[in-house]
Every structure is written in C-alpha cells, then in structure tokens.
Amino acid sequence: MARPLKFDPQVALENAMNVFWRQGYEATSLDDLTEAMGINRPSLYNTFGSKHDLYLAALKRYRELYSHQMIAALEAQSGLREALSGAFTAIIRSETGSGCMMVNTITETLPHDDSVAAFIQAADAETETAFAIAIARAQDRGEIDTDKNPDLLARYLNMVLQGLRVRSKSGCCSGELEHLLPIILSVLD
C-alpha cells in the first residue's frame, strides 16, 4: 500500500513552475526543483514522473493560471476593444521582467522537443480560436466591419501578444508597452 503524500502536489507543482519560469528547462537542476518543491527525488519521480514530465505539467499549470485568464476575459467581454485592452494591459503588467513562460519555452526548448512543440501549438490554437470567436461576436454586434477576417485578425493579435511578452522580458517597461495598445487595436477600425 502506498504511503500518503506528505506534501501538496499542487503547491509543489506551482513551485516547480516558478523555478522553470525563472530559470528555463535546461538551467533547472533536479536539486533546484526538489529544494523549491520541498520534496525529495523519489517523491518527485513518484508524483510527477521525469523532469520533462514535470516541465510539461508546469507549462499546463502556467497556462491554467495565466493564459486562461485572458481567454475568460474575452469570453465575458461586452466590448472587444475594452476586453483586449484590459487583457493585454494585465499581461503586460504581470510579465514585465519575467516574460511569459510559454514564450520562454518557445525560444528555449521548442526547436528540439516535439511534445513541447505540440503543447505550444495547441495553446496557440486555443488562444487564436478565442480571439476569432470574440472578433466574430464583435462583428455580430456591429463593433467591427464584417469584411475583416476573424481568423487573420486572431493570428495577428496572438503574434502581437507574443511580441509584447518578448519585449516585457527584455526589460521594456510596462508603461511603454501600454502606449502601444491604441496602435495595436487600430487594426480593428
């Protein structure tokens, strides 16, 4: 019979997520992880599998905590411009200095890790779908001309979002990035 866990797996996962987010996959050692998670290596392996499995779980948790907030804001929106402005502003303010774990992952591990590539592609598709649905709803309400292609606008907005995240990691202050929002949103005019 398995012994009961002496730690909260969700707390341990979020602690691992924060280490991966700060340091990246390659620079994070098992010692870094076990120290941050407050567990030993056997507990890590028994609960989460390999370091790579833990990394994928941390990416998923990051997406649940941060990226899904934006999608929820888009789904609940009454006005597309306001929803996008609010979502982009929140992301800019929360990620300045640390960047986005998803974008960090793209630049570090995506080129040589098929499972991470599949995860990132699925996450991008989910974000673009949320953008496209919000754009189509805004078109139905008469906020945006119906001659604009929701899928192309969604891809553009996702690319801009990733660019903002990269700039926030490079140390660009949030105020500077927020000044770009009217220009970014002008594509909806």
C-alpha positions as CSV (number, residue, x, y, z in Angstrom):
1,M,0.0,0.0,0.0
2,A,1.3,3.4,-1.0
3,R,2.1,5.9,1.8
4,P,0.1,9.1,1.9
5,L,1.8,12.1,0.5
6,K,3.4,14.5,3.0
7,F,3.1,17.4,0.6
8,D,0.5,19.1,-1.5
9,P,1.2,18.2,-5.1
10,Q,-0.5,21.3,-6.4
11,V,1.7,23.6,-4.3
12,A,4.8,21.6,-5.3
13,L,3.8,21.9,-9.0
14,E,3.4,25.6,-8.7
15,N,6.8,25.9,-7.0
16,A,8.4,23.9,-9.8
17,M,6.6,26.1,-12.4
18,N,8.1,29.2,-10.8
19,V,11.6,27.7,-11.0
20,F,11.2,26.7,-14.6
21,W,9.7,30.1,-15.4
22,R,12.7,31.9,-13.9
23,Q,15.5,29.6,-15.0
24,G,14.2,27.7,-18.0
25,Y,14.2,24.0,-18.5
26,E,17.9,23.4,-19.2
27,A,19.3,25.6,-16.4
28,T,17.0,24.0,-13.8
29,S,18.5,21.0,-12.0
30,L,16.7,18.3,-10.1
31,D,18.3,19.8,-6.9
32,D,16.7,23.2,-7.8
33,L,13.3,21.5,-8.2
34,T,13.4,19.4,-5.1
35,E,14.5,22.3,-3.0
36,A,11.8,24.6,-4.3
37,M,9.1,21.9,-4.1
38,G,10.1,20.8,-0.6
39,I,10.3,17.1,-1.6
40,N,13.0,14.5,-2.3
41,R,13.8,13.0,-5.7
42,P,11.8,9.8,-5.2
43,S,8.7,11.8,-4.3
44,L,9.3,13.9,-7.4
45,Y,9.5,10.9,-9.7
46,N,6.7,9.0,-8.0
47,T,4.3,12.0,-8.2
48,F,5.3,13.8,-11.4
49,G,7.4,11.3,-13.4
50,S,10.6,12.7,-15.0
51,K,11.9,16.2,-15.1
52,H,10.4,16.5,-18.6
53,D,7.0,15.3,-17.4
54,L,7.1,17.8,-14.6
55,Y,8.0,20.6,-17.0
56,L,5.0,19.7,-19.2
57,A,2.8,19.7,-16.1
58,A,4.3,23.1,-15.1
59,L,3.5,24.5,-18.6
60,K,0.0,23.3,-18.3
61,R,-0.4,24.8,-14.9
62,Y,1.0,28.1,-16.1
63,R,-1.5,28.1,-18.9
64,E,-4.3,27.5,-16.5
65,L,-3.2,30.3,-14.2
66,Y,-2.2,33.0,-16.7
67,S,-3.3,32.4,-20.3
68,H,-6.8,31.2,-19.5
69,Q,-7.5,34.5,-17.6
70,M,-7.2,36.3,-20.9
71,I,-9.5,33.8,-22.7
72,A,-12.0,34.1,-19.9
73,A,-11.9,37.9,-20.3
74,L,-12.6,37.6,-24.0
75,E,-15.5,35.2,-23.4
76,A,-17.1,37.5,-20.9
77,Q,-16.5,40.7,-22.8
78,S,-19.1,43.2,-23.6
79,G,-16.9,45.3,-25.9
80,L,-14.0,43.7,-27.8
81,R,-11.7,46.7,-27.6
82,E,-12.1,47.1,-23.9
83,A,-11.6,43.4,-23.3
84,L,-8.5,43.3,-25.5
85,S,-7.1,46.4,-23.9
86,G,-7.8,45.0,-20.4
87,A,-6.3,41.6,-21.2
88,F,-3.2,43.0,-22.9
89,T,-2.7,45.5,-20.1
90,A,-2.9,42.8,-17.4
91,I,-0.4,40.6,-19.3
92,I,2.0,43.5,-19.8
93,R,1.9,44.4,-16.1
94,S,2.2,40.9,-14.8
95,E,5.0,39.7,-17.0
96,T,7.4,42.7,-17.1
97,G,10.8,41.4,-16.3
98,S,10.0,37.7,-16.1
99,G,8.4,37.4,-19.5
100,C,5.9,34.7,-20.3
101,M,6.8,31.1,-19.5
102,M,5.2,30.0,-22.8
103,V,7.3,32.4,-24.9
104,N,10.4,31.5,-22.8
105,T,9.7,27.9,-23.7
106,I,9.3,28.6,-27.4
107,T,12.8,30.2,-27.5
108,E,14.5,27.6,-25.3
109,T,13.0,24.1,-26.0
110,L,10.6,24.2,-28.9
111,P,13.1,23.6,-31.6
112,H,14.2,20.2,-30.3
113,D,11.2,18.9,-28.2
114,D,8.2,17.5,-30.1
115,S,6.0,17.2,-27.0
116,V,6.6,20.8,-26.0
117,A,6.0,21.9,-29.6
118,A,2.7,20.1,-29.6
119,F,1.7,21.7,-26.4
120,I,2.6,25.2,-27.6
121,Q,0.8,24.7,-30.9
122,A,-2.3,23.6,-29.1
123,A,-2.1,26.6,-26.7
124,D,-1.6,29.0,-29.7
125,A,-4.6,27.4,-31.4
126,E,-6.8,27.8,-28.3
127,T,-5.8,31.5,-28.0
128,E,-6.4,32.2,-31.6
129,T,-9.7,30.5,-31.5
130,A,-10.7,32.6,-28.5
131,F,-9.7,35.7,-30.4
132,A,-11.5,34.7,-33.5
133,I,-14.8,33.9,-31.6
134,A,-14.6,37.3,-29.8
135,I,-14.0,39.1,-33.1
136,A,-16.9,37.3,-34.7
137,R,-19.2,38.3,-31.8
138,A,-18.0,41.9,-32.1
139,Q,-18.8,41.8,-35.8
140,D,-22.3,40.5,-34.9
141,R,-22.7,43.4,-32.6
142,G,-21.6,45.9,-35.3
143,E,-18.3,46.8,-33.5
144,I,-16.1,45.6,-36.3
145,D,-16.7,45.6,-40.1
146,T,-17.7,42.2,-41.3
147,D,-15.3,42.4,-44.2
148,K,-12.4,41.7,-41.7
149,N,-11.3,38.1,-41.5
150,P,-11.7,37.0,-37.8
151,D,-9.1,34.2,-38.2
152,L,-6.4,36.5,-39.7
153,L,-7.1,39.2,-37.0
154,A,-6.9,36.5,-34.4
155,R,-3.5,35.3,-35.7
156,Y,-2.3,38.9,-35.8
157,L,-3.4,39.6,-32.2
158,N,-1.7,36.4,-31.0
159,M,1.5,37.4,-32.7
160,V,1.3,40.9,-31.2
161,L,0.6,39.3,-27.8
162,Q,3.7,37.2,-28.1
163,G,5.8,40.2,-29.2
164,L,4.6,42.2,-26.1
165,R,5.6,39.3,-23.9
166,V,9.1,39.1,-25.5
167,R,9.5,42.9,-25.1
168,S,8.4,42.7,-21.5
169,K,11.0,40.1,-20.8
170,S,13.7,42.3,-22.4
171,G,13.1,44.9,-19.7
172,C,10.8,47.2,-21.6
173,C,8.7,49.0,-19.0
174,S,5.0,48.3,-18.9
175,G,4.1,51.9,-19.5
176,E,6.0,51.9,-22.8
177,L,4.2,48.8,-23.9
178,E,0.8,50.1,-22.8
179,H,1.2,53.2,-25.0
180,L,1.3,50.8,-28.0
181,L,-2.2,49.4,-27.3
182,P,-4.1,52.1,-29.3
183,I,-1.9,51.3,-32.3
184,I,-2.4,47.6,-31.9
185,L,-6.1,47.9,-31.5
186,S,-6.4,50.2,-34.5
187,V,-6.4,47.1,-36.7
188,L,-10.0,46.6,-35.6
189,D,-11.0,50.0,-37.1
